[in-house]
């Protein structure tokens, strides 16, 4: 489920992301996918990475809302 949520979220906000944010997001997402295949992360580490990916998207949305004066 989490992979689907991240995939949906990135499509909703990709136009607001800087190149650096997009690179960071996809690096984290790649690590999460790798962890799913290898089962090499603990639940805590997996959640921490997932939260970092979500935070990248949240920061981009907050910045865009502030730019539009909606925050």
C-alpha positions in Angstrom: 0.0 0.0 0.0 2.7 2.5 0.9 4.3 2.2 -2.5 1.0 3.0 -4.2 0.5 6.1 -1.9 4.0 7.5 -2.8 3.4 6.9 -6.5 0.1 8.7 -6.4 1.5 11.5 -4.3 4.4 12.2 -6.6 2.1 12.5 -9.6 0.0 15.0 -7.7 2.9 17.3 -6.8 5.6 16.6 -9.3 5.2 20.0 -11.0 6.0 21.8 -7.7 9.2 19.8 -6.9 12.7 21.2 -7.6 15.1 18.9 -9.4 16.9 18.3 -6.1 13.7 17.3 -4.3 12.7 15.0 -7.1 16.1 13.3 -7.1 15.9 12.9 -3.3 12.4 11.5 -3.5 13.3 9.0 -6.2 16.5 7.9 -4.4 14.5 7.2 -1.3 11.7 5.4 -3.3 14.3 3.3 -5.0 15.7 2.2 -1.6 12.3 1.4 -0.4 11.6 -0.8 -3.5 15.0 -2.5 -3.0 14.1 -3.1 0.6 10.8 -4.7 -0.4 12.7 -7.1 -2.7 15.5 -7.9 -0.3 13.7 -7.7 3.0 16.7 -6.0 4.4 15.3 -3.1 6.4 13.7 -3.2 9.8 10.2 -1.8 10.2 11.6 1.2 11.9 14.1 1.9 9.1 11.5 1.4 6.4 9.1 3.8 8.2 11.8 6.4 8.6 12.6 6.3 4.9 9.0 6.4 4.0 8.5 9.5 6.2 11.5 11.2 4.6 10.0 10.7 1.1 6.6 12.0 2.4 8.4 15.0 3.9 10.0 15.9 0.6 6.5 16.1 -1.0 5.0 18.0 1.9 7.7 20.7 1.8 7.1 21.2 -1.9 3.4 21.5 -1.4 3.8 23.9 1.5 6.2 26.1 -0.5 3.7 26.2 -3.5 0.8 27.1 -1.2 2.9 29.9 0.4 3.8 31.1 -3.1 0.2 31.4 -4.0 -0.7 33.0 -0.7 -2.8 30.1 0.5 -0.7 29.0 3.5 
